[in-house]
Amino acid sequence: MQTVAVPKVALTWSLCLLRLGVGLVLGMWVLNKFVNPVGTSGMMQHFYGTPDIGQGVSYALGAVQGFIVLAFLIGSRKRVATALVFLMHLGSTLTPIANYLDPWTAPNLLFYAAWPMLAAIAALYLLRDYDTLFSMEAAPEAEAAPDSIS
């Protein structure tokens, strides 16, 4: 196995910024379920083929997703929280397949922005032991390295 030495400060800041950026987007999706439950219901009907979910279900979904996103954001239970965030985003990335097949009709091109975010979440999952900055869970071996991760 090949290894590479990376300055610990650069790595931890990069992973923290990725986590905060992804958390910001997901946090806005959670807030939308509370601020605009009718829009959430319409989106669920359009993309997932569900019946009208109603305000209460939108709030419940927002609460569950909110707890998951909060755990992800603060670096708690990273293995589970990041995996759940990945699965949530994977579902929302794969569902609008028709939009990917017609990218030049507005606003379909915007759907492609989901892919780099999905890749960022995958990277955060794979490197979760090194994502220690402003994180509740810091891996002991990641803290032991003086200046670099190798």
Backbone as CSV, one residue per row, in Angstrom:
resi,resn,N_x,N_y,N_z,CA_x,CA_y,CA_z,C_x,C_y,C_z
1,MET,0.847,-1.191,0.000,0.000,0.000,0.000,0.885,1.244,0.000
2,GLN,0.565,2.170,-0.856,1.317,3.416,-0.912,0.705,4.408,0.065
3,THR,1.550,5.227,0.634,1.080,6.285,1.521,1.615,7.606,1.010
4,VAL,1.012,8.653,1.491,1.449,9.987,1.122,1.415,10.834,2.390
5,ALA,2.404,11.679,2.540,2.444,12.576,3.696,1.705,13.860,3.332
6,VAL,0.765,14.215,4.170,-0.021,15.429,3.972,0.050,16.232,5.257
7,PRO,0.289,17.532,5.164,0.281,18.320,6.401,-1.062,18.166,7.123
8,LYS,-0.989,17.857,8.402,-2.204,17.602,9.190,-3.143,18.805,9.170
9,VAL,-2.599,19.990,9.271,-3.438,21.191,9.303,-4.227,21.333,8.003
10,ALA,-3.563,21.127,6.877,-4.246,21.240,5.577,-5.327,20.184,5.437
11,LEU,-5.019,18.958,5.851,-5.991,17.868,5.735,-7.197,18.108,6.635
12,THR,-6.959,18.447,7.892,-8.088,18.614,8.818,-8.958,19.806,8.433
13,TRP,-8.326,20.896,7.988,-9.121,22.045,7.550,-9.915,21.719,6.283
14,SER,-9.303,21.010,5.349,-10.001,20.639,4.104,-11.219,19.781,4.401
15,LEU,-11.053,18.782,5.247,-12.172,17.902,5.579,-13.248,18.643,6.359
16,CYS,-12.831,19.509,7.265,-13.802,20.299,8.027,-14.608,21.208,7.098
17,LEU,-13.935,21.871,6.164,-14.640,22.757,5.227,-15.588,21.973,4.324
18,LEU,-15.174,20.772,3.893,-16.080,19.917,3.117,-17.318,19.566,3.941
19,ARG,-17.096,19.171,5.196,-18.208,18.794,6.072,-19.145,19.983,6.291
20,LEU,-18.592,21.163,6.516,-19.431,22.347,6.729,-20.191,22.727,5.457
21,GLY,-19.533,22.629,4.301,-20.201,22.958,3.037,-21.349,22.020,2.733
22,VAL,-21.111,20.726,2.883,-22.165,19.734,2.667,-23.268,19.936,3.704
23,GLY,-22.875,20.185,4.947,-23.848,20.411,6.017,-24.724,21.625,5.761
24,LEU,-24.156,22.670,5.159,-24.943,23.869,4.838,-26.049,23.537,3.846
25,VAL,-25.700,22.827,2.793,-26.707,22.459,1.781,-27.782,21.573,2.403
26,LEU,-27.354,20.531,3.113,-28.322,19.620,3.725,-29.156,20.323,4.789
27,GLY,-28.541,21.235,5.514,-29.277,22.011,6.510,-30.380,22.855,5.885
28,MET,-30.101,23.414,4.721,-31.129,24.198,4.023,-32.264,23.294,3.562
29,TRP,-31.937,22.068,3.138,-32.987,21.119,2.741,-33.852,20.755,3.936
30,VAL,-33.226,20.606,5.102,-33.980,20.303,6.329,-34.887,21.490,6.678
31,LEU,-34.327,22.688,6.673,-35.131,23.873,6.996,-36.305,24.035,6.040
32,ASN,-36.099,23.706,4.774,-37.171,23.817,3.787,-38.382,22.958,4.158
33,LYS,-38.138,21.832,4.794,-39.245,20.957,5.196,-40.119,21.615,6.254
34,PHE,-39.563,22.557,7.011,-40.326,23.284,8.027,-40.897,24.593,7.485
35,VAL,-40.114,25.281,6.666,-40.534,26.573,6.129,-41.525,26.418,4.990
36,ASN,-41.347,25.372,4.177,-42.167,25.177,2.989,-42.646,23.728,2.886
37,PRO,-43.488,23.277,3.839,-43.931,21.875,3.796,-44.752,21.544,2.553
38,VAL,-45.459,22.513,1.999,-46.234,22.275,0.776,-45.280,22.007,-0.387
39,GLY,-44.205,22.775,-0.460,-43.202,22.553,-1.502,-42.523,21.203,-1.348
40,THR,-42.288,20.803,-0.099,-41.703,19.479,0.158,-42.632,18.390,-0.350
41,SER,-43.920,18.539,-0.084,-44.899,17.559,-0.545,-44.925,17.499,-2.071
42,GLY,-44.885,18.660,-2.708,-44.879,18.711,-4.169,-43.641,18.062,-4.758
43,MET,-42.488,18.301,-4.123,-41.243,17.696,-4.589,-41.301,16.170,-4.428
44,MET,-41.835,15.712,-3.297,-41.955,14.268,-3.060,-42.891,13.626,-4.090
45,GLN,-43.981,14.319,-4.408,-44.917,13.804,-5.405,-44.253,13.740,-6.778
46,HIS,-43.550,14.797,-7.145,-42.956,14.891,-8.471,-41.830,13.877,-8.677
47,PHE,-40.885,13.824,-7.732,-39.693,13.003,-7.929,-39.815,11.581,-7.402
48,TYR,-40.609,11.386,-6.347,-40.681,10.069,-5.725,-42.028,9.385,-5.929
49,GLY,-42.973,10.080,-6.537,-44.277,9.490,-6.820,-45.123,9.217,-5.592
50,THR,-44.875,9.937,-4.511,-45.649,9.741,-3.284,-46.960,10.520,-3.370
51,PRO,-47.941,10.149,-2.572,-49.135,10.990,-2.459,-48.780,12.240,-1.656
52,ASP,-49.719,13.136,-1.533,-49.519,14.347,-0.722,-49.156,13.920,0.695
53,ILE,-47.964,14.284,1.154,-47.504,13.816,2.458,-48.031,14.656,3.613
54,GLY,-48.467,15.859,3.330,-49.012,16.710,4.379,-47.928,17.370,5.223
55,GLN,-48.368,18.350,5.965,-47.466,19.164,6.775,-46.797,18.350,7.884
56,GLY,-47.541,17.510,8.563,-46.990,16.729,9.670,-45.877,15.797,9.237
57,VAL,-46.056,15.123,8.115,-45.024,14.209,7.613,-43.799,14.999,7.173
58,SER,-44.010,16.165,6.578,-42.887,17.010,6.184,-42.079,17.403,7.419
59,TYR,-42.760,17.775,8.487,-42.069,18.129,9.728,-41.334,16.916,10.302
60,ALA,-41.947,15.750,10.262,-41.309,14.536,10.786,-40.053,14.198,9.984
61,LEU,-40.168,14.268,8.655,-38.993,14.033,7.811,-37.891,15.042,8.117
62,GLY,-38.295,16.286,8.291,-37.336,17.335,8.619,-36.649,17.078,9.947
63,ALA,-37.400,16.600,10.923,-36.821,16.321,12.238,-35.812,15.174,12.164
64,VAL,-36.185,14.092,11.497,-35.281,12.937,11.379,-34.025,13.334,10.613
65,GLN,-34.227,13.969,9.468,-33.069,14.391,8.681,-32.244,15.428,9.438
66,GLY,-32.910,16.269,10.196,-32.208,17.286,10.979,-31.263,16.675,12.000
67,PHE,-31.706,15.639,12.687,-30.839,14.967,13.654,-29.641,14.319,12.967
68,ILE,-29.891,13.704,11.815,-28.800,13.062,11.067,-27.797,14.114,10.590
69,VAL,-28.303,15.197,10.031,-27.429,16.251,9.522,-26.665,16.917,10.666
70,LEU,-27.318,17.124,11.790,-26.636,17.713,12.941,-25.499,16.801,13.419
71,ALA,-25.758,15.508,13.532,-24.706,14.569,13.932,-23.552,14.619,12.936
72,PHE,-23.871,14.659,11.651,-22.854,14.753,10.604,-22.058,16.048,10.754
73,LEU,-22.754,17.138,10.964,-22.133,18.455,11.030,-21.181,18.597,12.206
74,ILE,-21.542,18.030,13.343,-20.692,18.166,14.531,-19.708,17.010,14.673
75,GLY,-19.718,16.080,13.730,-18.770,14.979,13.750,-19.052,13.953,14.828
76,SER,-20.317,13.711,15.083,-20.709,12.709,16.067,-21.152,11.446,15.336
77,ARG,-20.721,10.295,15.833,-21.077,9.016,15.202,-20.792,9.080,13.701
78,LYS,-19.564,9.449,13.369,-19.206,9.740,11.977,-19.475,8.587,11.013
79,ARG,-19.176,7.367,11.423,-19.392,6.232,10.513,-20.865,6.141,10.124
80,VAL,-21.758,6.205,11.087,-23.191,6.069,10.830,-23.756,7.339,10.206
81,ALA,-23.450,8.489,10.789,-24.020,9.752,10.306,-23.597,10.040,8.866
82,THR,-22.327,9.833,8.554,-21.858,10.111,7.198,-22.434,9.105,6.210
83,ALA,-22.557,7.862,6.623,-23.175,6.853,5.746,-24.635,7.207,5.472
84,LEU,-25.370,7.636,6.492,-26.777,8.014,6.294,-26.897,9.247,5.405
85,VAL,-26.017,10.216,5.614,-26.015,11.405,4.753,-25.721,10.998,3.311
86,PHE,-24.768,10.084,3.131,-24.449,9.604,1.784,-25.671,8.935,1.149
87,LEU,-26.335,8.075,1.891,-27.510,7.377,1.351,-28.646,8.348,1.038
88,MET,-28.880,9.328,1.916,-29.917,10.327,1.646,-29.605,11.081,0.357
89,HIS,-28.351,11.505,0.242,-27.992,12.285,-0.938,-27.925,11.409,-2.192
90,LEU,-27.528,10.157,-2.039,-27.529,9.240,-3.177,-28.944,9.090,-3.734
91,GLY,-29.910,8.928,-2.853,-31.303,8.816,-3.292,-31.773,10.046,-4.049
92,SER,-31.442,11.217,-3.500,-31.889,12.446,-4.170,-31.084,12.726,-5.433
93,THR,-29.911,12.133,-5.554,-29.101,12.311,-6.761,-29.581,11.395,-7.886
94,LEU,-29.939,10.174,-7.556,-30.336,9.209,-8.575,-31.794,9.340,-9.011
95,THR,-32.638,9.865,-8.164,-34.070,9.925,-8.453,-34.421,10.736,-9.701
96,PRO,-33.851,11.920,-9.908,-34.272,12.706,-11.086,-33.543,12.306,-12.364
97,ILE,-33.488,11.022,-12.665,-32.724,10.533,-13.815,-33.159,11.203,-15.123
98,ALA,-34.434,11.492,-15.260,-34.917,12.138,-16.486,-34.284,13.515,-16.678
99,ASN,-34.001,14.197,-15.581,-33.379,15.516,-15.684,-31.947,15.423,-16.218
100,TYR,-31.253,14.332,-15.904,-29.897,14.150,-16.416,-29.905,13.841,-17.912
101,LEU,-30.976,13.218,-18.384,-31.060,12.838,-19.789,-31.415,14.010,-20.690
102,ASP,-31.856,15.115,-20.087,-32.218,16.314,-20.839,-31.557,17.531,-20.184
103,PRO,-30.217,17.588,-20.194,-29.526,18.622,-19.423,-29.723,20.051,-19.918
104,TRP,-30.100,20.234,-21.185,-30.147,21.587,-21.729,-31.491,22.263,-21.536
105,THR,-32.449,21.571,-20.938,-33.712,22.211,-20.576,-33.575,22.738,-19.153
106,ALA,-33.824,24.038,-18.981,-33.675,24.657,-17.659,-34.689,24.061,-16.690
107,PRO,-34.346,23.843,-15.471,-33.073,24.015,-14.760,-32.297,22.708,-14.630
108,ASN,-32.445,21.785,-15.572,-31.886,20.440,-15.433,-30.374,20.408,-15.256
109,LEU,-29.667,21.355,-15.818,-28.218,21.375,-15.683,-27.799,21.500,-14.219
110,LEU,-28.631,22.154,-13.423,-28.328,22.323,-11.997,-28.296,20.991,-11.250
111,PHE,-28.994,19.986,-11.753,-29.018,18.683,-11.080,-27.634,18.039,-11.048
112,TYR,-26.773,18.399,-12.007,-25.432,17.836,-12.038,-24.586,18.271,-10.846
113,ALA,-24.966,19.338,-10.159,-24.235,19.783,-8.969,-24.318,18.764,-7.840
114,ALA,-25.273,17.859,-7.920,-25.405,16.833,-6.884,-24.236,15.860,-6.901
115,TRP,-23.623,15.631,-8.051,-22.562,14.626,-8.159,-21.285,15.006,-7.412
116,PRO,-20.780,16.245,-7.541,-19.593,16.593,-6.745,-19.877,16.555,-5.242
117,MET,-21.102,16.902,-4.856,-21.440,16.829,-3.432,-21.464,15.375,-2.968
118,LEU,-21.970,14.485,-3.794,-21.971,13.065,-3.456,-20.527,12.559,-3.323
119,ALA,-19.656,13.008,-4.220,-18.242,12.636,-4.146,-17.599,13.191,-2.871
120,ALA,-17.971,14.412,-2.490,-17.437,15.009,-1.261,-17.868,14.196,-0.037
121,ILE,-19.103,13.745,-0.020,-19.586,12.940,1.106,-18.856,11.607,1.141
122,ALA,-18.617,11.008,-0.025,-17.857,9.753,-0.084,-16.443,9.969,0.456
123,ALA,-15.811,11.070,0.060,-14.465,11.376,0.566,-14.492,11.575,2.081
124,LEU,-15.506,12.256,2.581,-15.615,12.452,4.025,-15.798,11.125,4.751
125,TYR,-16.538,10.204,4.150,-16.702,8.894,4.774,-15.368,8.142,4.795
126,LEU,-14.678,8.135,3.670,-13.420,7.393,3.577,-12.330,7.981,4.478
127,LEU,-12.365,9.281,4.676,-11.337,9.963,5.478,-11.858,10.401,6.848
128,ARG,-12.946,9.815,7.305,-13.604,10.251,8.544,-12.687,10.229,9.768
129,ASP,-11.717,9.327,9.807,-10.820,9.270,10.961,-9.878,10.467,11.029
130,TYR,-9.710,11.163,9.918,-8.840,12.335,9.875,-9.624,13.643,9.938
131,ASP,-10.931,13.556,9.925,-11.800,14.737,10.003,-12.020,15.053,11.481
132,THR,-11.027,15.695,12.082,-11.036,15.902,13.532,-11.259,17.349,13.947
133,LEU,-11.132,18.292,13.039,-11.270,19.706,13.391,-12.730,20.036,13.655
134,PHE,-13.018,20.595,14.813,-14.389,20.918,15.236,-15.296,19.696,15.138
135,SER,-14.765,18.563,15.515,-15.493,17.303,15.453,-15.565,16.709,16.848
136,MET,-16.701,16.143,17.190,-16.848,15.523,18.503,-16.023,14.256,18.625
137,GLU,-15.842,13.540,17.530,-15.099,12.290,17.547,-13.771,12.489,16.842
138,ALA,-12.723,12.432,17.596,-11.389,12.525,17.026,-10.722,11.170,17.204
139,ALA,-10.246,10.595,16.118,-9.590,9.283,16.176,-8.265,9.415,16.916
140,PRO,-7.978,8.525,17.863,-6.721,8.608,18.614,-5.487,8.593,17.724
141,GLU,-5.482,7.738,16.679,-4.304,7.684,15.816,-4.154,8.952,14.996
142,ALA,-5.254,9.619,14.679,-5.164,10.872,13.929,-4.597,11.971,14.818
143,GLU,-4.925,11.954,16.111,-4.417,12.977,17.023,-2.946,12.757,17.338
144,ALA,-2.469,11.512,17.269,-1.107,11.188,17.655,-0.079,11.688,16.636
145,ALA,-0.474,11.842,15.388,0.467,12.286,14.365,0.854,13.735,14.620
146,PRO,2.165,14.040,14.708,2.582,15.387,15.078,2.278,16.441,14.019
147,ASP,2.766,16.274,12.796,2.598,17.304,11.789,1.966,16.825,10.507
148,SER,1.984,15.545,10.257,1.457,15.059,8.996,0.783,13.708,9.191
149,ILE,-0.040,13.373,8.237,-0.718,12.072,8.194,-0.010,11.259,7.132
150,SER,0.471,10.098,7.483,1.143,9.297,6.461,0.615,7.890,6.460
